[in-house]
Every structure is written in C-alpha cells, then in structure tokens.
Amino acid sequence: MRRWLLGLGATAAAVLALSQVAVAQDYPNRTVKIVVPFSAGGSADAVPRIVADWLSRKWGQAIVIENKTGAAGNIGAEAVAKADPDGYTLLSAPPPPLVINQNLYPKLPFNPAEFIPIVNMASIPNALVVNPDRIKAKSIPEVIALAKANPGKITVATTGNGGTQHLTAEMFEMMAGVKFQHVPYRGSAPALADLVAGNVEMMFDNIGASAQLINAGKLKLIAVATAKRLKTMPNVPTIAETLPGFEAVAWFAIVAPAKTPMDVVRKINADVNEALHDPGVQAKLAKLNADVVGGTTEATAAYFKEEVARWGKVIKDAHITLN
C-alpha cells in the first residue's frame, strides 16, 4: 500500500509538471493585462508600454496596459495580488508597492513578498528639476541656501506619499538640513504638469519623464541623483558632489500574483529579456534615459530584498511617516 501511495504521489507530481509545461507552451492564447499603478504619461507607464508593444508582436496577442492609480501604487498592486494566478494579469511597477510601502504603511491590503518577481526591465536615475521662473538657483548649493532661507516654504511635487520622488526629497532634506513643503500627486504626469505651470516649484523626478520638458526649456535640470555623472550628460553635476553618498534610482519591474505557474513566469522572463536585447526597444528606452537591466527571476528577487532593506533604512533614518 505504501509503495502504491508513493507511486501515486509521484505520478500526480509528474502530471502536474507536464500540465504546467503545457500551459507555458500555450501561453499566451488570449489578451494579457499589465496593471500600472500610476498614471499614464510618466516613466512608470512608458517603460512597460515599450516592452508590451514588442511582446504583443512576438506573442501575437493583445497586451492591455491598465492604469490603476492611488495610494502610492497600493490600489493597482492589490488588484493584481487578488487576480487569477494564470499569467494573464501582471503588475508593472516602480519601487513603492513592491519594496517601499511595507516599511511605510502600518497595514497593506496585500503582501508584497507574495508577488512572484519576473524581471526588472530598466532603471532611471532621479534628478532635481525646477520651474525656472519660480526657482532662480542654478546649483545644489544654491538650492540648499534658498531652502535654508525659506524653511518649509519651497513646494516640492511628489508622486504620492512613499514614492521614490517623495523619499528622495525626504532624503535630501535630511542630508542637507532643510525643509520643503511636500505636494503629493497621483503620478508623475500631473505633478510635472503643475510644475511646468508654476503651481509647484521643484521635483525630484526620474529624468526620463522630464527630459523633453528640460530640453524644451520648460524645466531646469539642477543635478542628477546617480553616484557618478551620467555618460549622456557629463556636464550635469550629481547631488552627491554636494551631499556625498546621495543616490536615488527608480526602476520598473514586472511581477505576477502568488501561485502563478513557474513555467509561465520563466517564459515571460525569457521573452522580456529578449525584448530588452532588441535594438529598437533599447533605442526607445534610451530616449527615456533608461538603463536596461533584465536578468533572471532569481536575480530580480534578490534585488527586491536589497531594495526593501535600503529604502527601509532611509525611511527609518529620516523618520518618514505618512502623517
């Protein structure tokens, strides 16, 4: 009887493995939805659209991008967490709902650790951009001097509490010894629109979203938040040149609901990596000043753990709360 039961268990496992392979080989056979938990128009929306366009042609299936905004990405993330784990509803997000919000919110309606990391597509450095009519400062030392002379009066746009823009601004305040007035928005696009209009004065946004506005003279780029100067912008200083150790980078990853078949996860990973090696995709990402990342699901999971620890330390050291 024991041998029979063991044999039955082995047979069931083999059948399950074969069925998962079959599912992966057939995937996708209908429309795939990618939820972006931030508004259209920003890098969080642009990066997955570039990759999704390539995938839709490879797969021969439509890929729908759904912008489901609110609560620093939590609303869209919750929707995906509760979706069927079949690979047909995915989440594409920057850090907040995946590695930041668990350190910031007392309770979340989903568990970020239960998402299955698929791949980190690209990363884009944050940068300090200002409305040139409202802020006359031309360097980080001048911005710091202005902020110290006007404590709590300079308005800084963010993409919502807990976003990388918010945390970058908080980190700047902590390291520079200044205080801003934070103005949260539901995404990068509406924040940038108000910044251009002069309704707010500055923003620590990822440079991909604001590049066109900078080039058009509607915004002024003060400095980038990379550890070293960008090769594409060698004349633009880093914030770290004034505040040593300052670094803030936004990245954009794809994850799946818990219990999604791993063969499906690996197929998506392989196909996204193939997309990221395509010269056309790379050219489009380059226009956003995005660095291609890619890699295995395991490497993506390990990076998420590092980011949870890194941003958790920023939140703790800067005493950041949602109040």
C-alpha positions as CSV (number, residue, x, y, z in Angstrom):
1,M,0.0,0.0,0.0
2,R,2.8,2.4,0.9
3,R,4.6,1.8,-2.4
4,W,1.3,2.3,-4.2
5,L,0.7,5.6,-2.4
6,L,4.2,6.8,-3.1
7,G,3.9,5.8,-6.8
8,L,0.5,7.6,-7.0
9,G,2.1,10.7,-5.5
10,A,5.0,10.6,-8.0
11,T,2.5,10.1,-10.8
12,A,0.5,13.1,-9.7
13,A,3.6,15.3,-9.4
14,A,4.6,14.3,-12.9
15,V,1.1,15.0,-14.3
16,L,1.2,18.4,-12.6
17,A,4.6,19.2,-14.0
18,L,3.6,18.2,-17.5
19,S,0.4,20.2,-17.3
20,Q,2.4,23.3,-16.2
21,V,4.7,22.8,-19.2
22,A,1.7,22.5,-21.5
23,V,0.3,25.7,-20.0
24,A,3.5,27.6,-20.6
25,Q,3.8,26.3,-24.2
26,D,0.3,27.5,-24.9
27,Y,0.8,30.9,-23.1
28,P,-0.5,33.3,-24.0
29,N,-3.5,32.4,-26.0
30,R,-5.6,35.4,-25.2
31,T,-5.2,39.1,-24.1
32,V,-2.7,39.8,-21.3
33,K,-3.3,42.7,-19.0
34,I,-0.5,44.6,-17.3
35,V,-1.6,46.9,-14.5
36,V,0.5,50.0,-14.0
37,P,-0.4,51.5,-10.6
38,F,0.5,55.1,-11.6
39,S,-0.9,57.5,-14.1
40,A,-0.2,57.5,-17.9
41,G,2.5,59.8,-19.1
42,G,5.3,59.0,-16.7
43,S,8.2,56.6,-17.0
44,A,6.3,54.0,-14.9
45,D,3.8,53.9,-17.7
46,A,6.2,54.4,-20.7
47,V,8.7,51.6,-19.9
48,P,6.1,48.7,-19.8
49,R,4.4,50.1,-22.9
50,I,7.6,49.9,-24.9
51,V,8.2,46.3,-23.7
52,A,4.5,45.3,-24.1
53,D,4.4,46.6,-27.7
54,W,7.3,44.2,-28.6
55,L,5.8,41.3,-26.7
56,S,2.4,41.7,-28.3
57,R,4.1,41.2,-31.7
58,K,6.1,38.2,-30.6
59,W,3.1,36.6,-28.9
60,G,0.5,37.5,-31.5
61,Q,-1.8,38.6,-28.7
62,A,-3.0,42.0,-27.5
63,I,-1.5,43.4,-24.3
64,V,-3.6,45.9,-22.5
65,I,-2.0,48.4,-20.1
66,E,-4.4,49.4,-17.4
67,N,-3.5,52.5,-15.2
68,K,-5.0,51.8,-11.8
69,T,-3.7,54.7,-9.6
70,G,-3.8,55.6,-5.9
71,A,-2.2,55.1,-2.5
72,A,1.4,55.1,-3.8
73,G,0.7,52.2,-6.1
74,N,-1.1,50.1,-3.5
75,I,-4.5,50.1,-5.3
76,G,-3.2,48.7,-8.5
77,A,-0.9,46.2,-6.7
78,E,-3.8,45.0,-4.6
79,A,-5.9,44.4,-7.8
80,V,-3.1,42.2,-9.2
81,A,-2.5,40.4,-6.0
82,K,-6.1,39.3,-6.0
83,A,-6.2,38.4,-9.7
84,D,-6.2,34.8,-11.0
85,P,-2.6,33.5,-10.9
86,D,-2.5,32.4,-14.6
87,G,-0.1,34.9,-16.1
88,Y,-2.8,36.9,-17.8
89,T,-2.8,39.7,-15.2
90,L,0.6,41.1,-14.3
91,L,1.9,44.2,-12.4
92,S,4.5,46.5,-13.7
93,A,5.6,48.9,-11.0
94,P,8.4,51.1,-9.7
95,P,9.7,50.5,-6.2
96,P,6.8,51.8,-3.9
97,P,4.3,48.9,-3.9
98,L,7.0,46.3,-4.2
99,V,9.7,47.3,-1.8
100,I,8.9,50.5,0.0
101,N,5.3,50.6,1.2
102,Q,5.6,47.7,3.6
103,N,8.1,49.9,5.5
104,L,5.8,52.9,5.4
105,Y,2.2,51.8,5.8
106,P,1.0,50.2,9.1
107,K,-1.1,47.7,7.1
108,L,-1.4,46.8,3.4
109,P,-4.3,45.0,1.7
110,F,-1.8,42.7,0.1
111,N,1.6,41.1,0.9
112,P,4.3,42.4,-1.4
113,A,6.5,39.5,-0.5
114,E,4.0,37.1,-2.1
115,F,4.3,38.5,-5.6
116,I,6.5,36.4,-7.9
117,P,9.3,38.6,-9.3
118,I,9.6,38.1,-13.0
119,V,12.1,40.7,-14.3
120,N,13.4,44.2,-13.7
121,M,13.2,45.9,-17.1
122,A,15.0,49.1,-16.6
123,S,16.3,51.8,-14.2
124,I,16.2,55.6,-14.5
125,P,18.0,58.0,-12.2
126,N,16.1,60.6,-10.3
127,A,17.1,64.2,-10.8
128,L,16.2,67.6,-9.2
129,V,14.2,69.7,-11.7
130,V,12.7,73.1,-11.0
131,N,10.4,75.6,-12.6
132,P,12.9,78.2,-14.0
133,D,10.5,81.1,-13.4
134,R,10.0,80.2,-9.7
135,I,13.4,78.9,-8.7
136,K,16.4,81.0,-9.8
137,A,19.0,78.7,-8.2
138,K,21.4,77.0,-10.6
139,S,23.2,74.5,-8.4
140,I,22.6,72.3,-5.4
141,P,24.5,74.6,-3.0
142,E,22.2,77.5,-4.2
143,V,19.1,75.4,-3.8
144,I,20.2,74.5,-0.2
145,A,20.9,78.1,0.6
146,L,17.5,79.1,-0.8
147,A,15.7,76.4,1.2
148,K,17.5,77.4,4.4
149,A,16.4,81.0,3.9
150,N,12.8,79.9,3.3
151,P,12.2,76.9,5.6
152,G,9.1,75.0,4.8
153,K,8.1,77.4,2.0
154,I,9.5,75.9,-1.2
155,T,7.0,73.5,-2.7
156,V,8.1,70.0,-3.9
157,A,5.9,67.9,-6.1
158,T,5.9,64.1,-5.4
159,T,4.0,61.2,-7.0
160,G,2.4,60.4,-3.6
161,N,3.4,59.5,-0.1
162,G,6.1,56.8,-0.2
163,G,7.0,57.1,-3.8
164,T,10.7,57.3,-4.8
165,Q,10.2,61.0,-5.5
166,H,8.9,61.5,-2.0
167,L,11.7,59.5,-0.4
168,T,14.3,61.2,-2.5
169,A,13.0,64.6,-1.3
170,E,13.0,63.4,2.3
171,M,16.5,62.1,2.0
172,F,17.6,65.4,0.5
173,E,16.0,67.3,3.4
174,M,17.7,65.0,5.9
175,M,21.2,65.2,4.3
176,A,21.0,68.9,3.5
177,G,19.4,70.0,6.8
178,V,16.5,71.8,5.0
179,K,12.7,71.5,5.0
180,F,10.3,71.6,2.0
181,Q,6.5,71.7,1.6
182,H,5.5,68.4,0.0
183,V,2.7,68.4,-2.5
184,P,1.6,64.8,-3.4
185,Y,0.1,63.9,-6.8
186,R,-1.3,60.6,-8.2
187,G,1.5,60.2,-10.7
188,S,4.4,61.8,-12.5
189,A,2.5,63.3,-15.4
190,P,0.1,65.5,-13.3
191,A,2.9,66.5,-11.0
192,L,5.1,67.6,-13.9
193,A,2.1,69.5,-15.5
194,D,1.7,71.5,-12.3
195,L,5.5,72.1,-12.1
196,V,5.6,73.5,-15.6
197,A,2.6,75.7,-14.8
198,G,4.4,77.0,-11.7
199,N,1.8,75.7,-9.2
200,V,4.8,73.9,-7.5
201,E,8.4,74.9,-7.6
202,M,10.6,71.8,-7.8
203,M,10.5,68.0,-8.1
204,F,12.9,65.1,-7.6
205,D,11.6,63.1,-10.6
206,N,13.2,60.4,-12.7
207,I,14.9,62.1,-15.5
208,G,13.2,60.0,-18.2
209,A,9.8,61.6,-17.5
210,S,11.1,65.2,-17.5
211,A,13.7,65.0,-20.3
212,Q,11.6,66.5,-23.0
213,L,10.4,69.4,-20.7
214,I,14.1,70.1,-19.8
215,N,15.1,70.1,-23.5
216,A,12.2,72.4,-24.3
217,G,13.4,74.9,-21.6
218,K,10.2,74.4,-19.6
219,L,12.1,72.9,-16.7
220,K,15.6,73.5,-15.4
221,L,17.8,70.5,-14.5
222,I,19.9,71.2,-11.4
223,A,21.6,67.8,-10.8
224,V,21.1,64.1,-11.1
225,A,20.9,61.6,-8.2
226,T,23.3,59.0,-9.6
227,A,26.6,58.2,-7.7
228,K,28.6,59.4,-10.7
229,R,27.8,61.8,-13.6
230,L,25.8,60.3,-16.5
231,K,27.8,59.5,-19.6
232,T,25.0,61.0,-21.7
233,M,25.1,64.2,-19.6
234,P,28.7,64.7,-18.5
235,N,28.2,68.4,-17.8
236,V,25.3,67.9,-15.3
237,P,26.6,67.5,-11.7
238,T,25.4,64.9,-9.3
239,I,23.7,65.7,-6.0
240,A,26.4,63.5,-4.4
241,E,29.0,66.1,-5.3
242,T,27.5,68.3,-2.7
243,L,25.9,65.7,-0.5
244,P,28.3,62.7,-0.5
245,G,26.5,59.3,-0.6
246,F,23.3,60.7,-2.1
247,E,21.8,58.3,-4.6
248,A,18.2,57.6,-5.8
249,V,17.3,55.5,-8.8
250,A,13.8,54.5,-10.0
251,W,13.4,51.0,-11.6
252,F,10.5,49.3,-13.3
253,A,9.8,45.6,-12.8
254,I,7.2,43.0,-13.7
255,V,5.7,40.7,-11.1
256,A,2.9,38.1,-11.1
257,P,0.4,37.1,-8.4
258,A,1.4,34.3,-6.0
259,K,0.9,30.8,-7.3
260,T,1.4,31.7,-10.9
261,P,2.9,28.6,-12.6
262,M,6.7,29.0,-12.7
263,D,6.9,27.8,-16.3
264,V,4.7,30.7,-17.3
265,V,6.9,33.0,-15.1
266,R,10.1,31.8,-16.8
267,K,8.5,32.2,-20.3
268,I,7.6,35.8,-19.6
269,N,11.1,36.4,-18.2
270,A,12.8,34.9,-21.2
271,D,10.6,36.9,-23.6
272,V,11.0,40.2,-21.8
273,N,14.8,39.6,-21.8
274,E,14.7,39.0,-25.5
275,A,12.7,42.3,-25.9
276,L,15.3,44.1,-23.8
277,H,18.1,42.9,-26.2
278,D,16.2,44.3,-29.2
279,P,17.9,47.4,-30.7
280,G,14.6,49.1,-31.3
281,V,13.5,48.6,-27.7
282,Q,16.8,49.8,-26.4
283,A,16.6,52.9,-28.6
284,K,13.2,53.8,-27.2
285,L,14.4,53.2,-23.6
286,A,17.5,55.3,-24.3
287,K,15.2,58.3,-25.1
288,L,13.9,57.9,-21.5
289,N,17.5,57.9,-20.2
290,A,16.7,54.4,-19.0
291,D,19.4,51.7,-18.5
292,V,18.4,48.2,-19.5
293,V,18.5,45.7,-16.6
294,G,17.0,42.3,-17.4
295,G,18.3,39.1,-15.8
296,T,16.8,36.0,-14.2
297,T,13.8,35.8,-11.8
298,E,16.2,34.8,-9.1
299,A,18.4,37.9,-9.6
300,T,15.2,40.0,-9.6
301,A,14.0,38.5,-6.3
302,A,17.4,39.1,-4.7
303,Y,17.5,42.7,-5.8
304,F,14.0,43.3,-4.3
305,K,15.3,42.1,-0.9
306,E,18.2,44.5,-1.2
307,E,15.8,47.4,-2.0
308,V,13.5,46.6,0.9
309,A,16.5,46.9,3.2
310,R,17.8,50.1,1.6
311,W,14.6,52.1,1.4
312,G,13.6,50.8,4.9
313,K,16.8,52.4,6.3
314,V,16.0,55.7,4.5
315,I,12.5,55.7,6.0
316,K,13.8,54.9,9.5
317,D,16.7,57.3,9.5
318,A,14.7,60.2,8.1
319,H,11.8,59.4,10.4
320,I,9.4,59.4,7.5
321,T,5.7,58.9,8.2
322,L,2.5,59.3,6.2
323,N,1.2,62.0,8.6
